[in-house]
Structures are given as structure tokens and as C-alpha cells.
Amino acid sequence: MDILEPIKQRRSIRKFKKDSIPTEVIDKILEAGSWAPSGLNNQPWRFMVLEANEKDAIAQFTKYSSIIKAADKIILVFMDKDASYSYEKDLMAIGACIQNMLLYAHKQGIGSCWLGEILNQRKEVQKHLGILENLELEAVIALGYPAEKGEKGERLALNKLMIK
Ligand SMILES: Cc1cc2nc3c(=O)[nH]c(=O)nc-3n(C[C@H](O)[C@H](O)[C@H](O)COP(=O)(O)O)c2cc1C
């Protein structure tokens, strides 16, 4: 199995069909996230899945509200500070966790968009949800069946990335 193709084909999807993603598929996406590597295998990620009105209420905290409203479901990804041993490394592990989820979703024909701008209002989101201080919101992932192809994928050529 060549994993490079799905890695390259995945695009951020910001427009979604109305169809609902089955709970079992969402569970598999979360399972994919949970198999990410983490320092000391501390697995600092925690998840919350929201849909319908509860999902839409989160849209007020980002300028990308239309993406949240169009999505069937959103996954909020938190760092559990009680499980954390190094803020920097735990953030990296959570990034790996999120990428696992995006790739697994893509392979299942589900579109996703990693939303980071919402972190500008992290405190407000957490207050709205009544989330305790030991958890820190790191990203929101919008999910749904794609109603667009996404932008043309573009990346720097490898020779632009090499230091030597
Ligand atoms: C940390 C991070 C934060 C992001 N935040 C947003 C966001 O707030 N809104 C949005 O529309 N896309 C967001 N994106 C998606 C990027 O714009 C997208 O991944 C990038 O343009 C490359 O496009 P591709 O995912 O289609 O390959 C974010 C991606 C990452 C990794």
C-alpha cells in the first residue's frame, strides 16, 4: 500500500453535502487519531464531537463560521494538561493526531478542514462549553461529505526545503 498518494491527494474541504457521517465512522476517525505517536506515549489529545445546534453555536467564535455551519460534525481537539510532560512536544503529538484523522477521513471519502483561527477565541469557546482549565483547545476539525474538490494542491519543491 502506497501511503504517499492519499497524503498528496488530501485537500482541505470547506463545502459539504448535507449527508450525515455515521457514528461508527467518526469513531474510526478518532481511533486513527489516537494511534498517533506521542512523547513518552503520553497521548495528550482529548476529543469532543459536536453536531447540529451545538456545532453551529461554535461558529460564532471564528471568522470561518461558514465552514463550521456547512460541516456535518466537528471534532474539537484538546490537550490534557494533566497528561502533558512538555508543552512543545505535546503540541507536536496533537498535530500528528490531527493529521492521522484528516488522512483517515480522506480515505473514507470524507472531507475535512483543520481550523486554527478559532484559537484566537479559545477562552471564549472553552467558557461557552464549560470546559475545565486542565484542557486546552488546540484545533477544530470540520467534517462532512465533500461538496467541492478543494483547492489545487501546491507545495514547495524539495530543493527549496533543503538546508544543504
Ligand atoms: C494549524 C492549521 C490551521 C489552519 N487553520 C485554518 C483555518 O482557520 N481556516 C481554514 O479555512 N483553513 C485552515 N487551515 C487549512 C490550511 O489553510 C490548508 O491546510 C493549507 O492551505 C493547505 O491546503 P490543503 O490542506 O488543501 O493541502 C489550517 C491548517 C493548519 C495546519
The ligand as an ORCA input file, in Angstrom:
! r2SCAN-3c Opt
* xyz 0 1
  C      -2.555     24.720     12.008
  C      -3.531     24.922     10.853
  C      -4.514     25.878     10.978
  C      -5.436     26.057      9.947
  N      -6.453     26.948     10.123
  C      -7.369     27.119      9.146
  C      -8.484     27.986      9.361
  O      -8.671     28.570     10.434
  N      -9.363     28.147      8.330
  C      -9.225     27.479      7.152
  O     -10.059     27.658      6.255
  N      -8.181     26.625      6.922
  C      -7.273     26.425      7.894
  N      -6.237     25.532      7.717
  C      -6.116     24.793      6.441
  C      -4.981     25.344      5.580
  O      -5.379     26.565      5.005
  C      -4.618     24.305      4.494
  O      -4.211     23.105      5.094
  C      -3.497     24.807      3.583
  O      -3.913     25.930      2.840
  C      -3.047     23.730      2.588
  O      -4.159     23.278      1.809
  P      -4.599     21.749      1.775
  O      -4.969     21.348      3.188
  O      -5.776     21.690      0.853
  O      -3.444     20.941      1.257
  C      -5.321     25.305      8.730
  C      -4.322     24.329      8.640
  C      -3.457     24.125      9.687
  C      -2.431     23.016      9.584
*
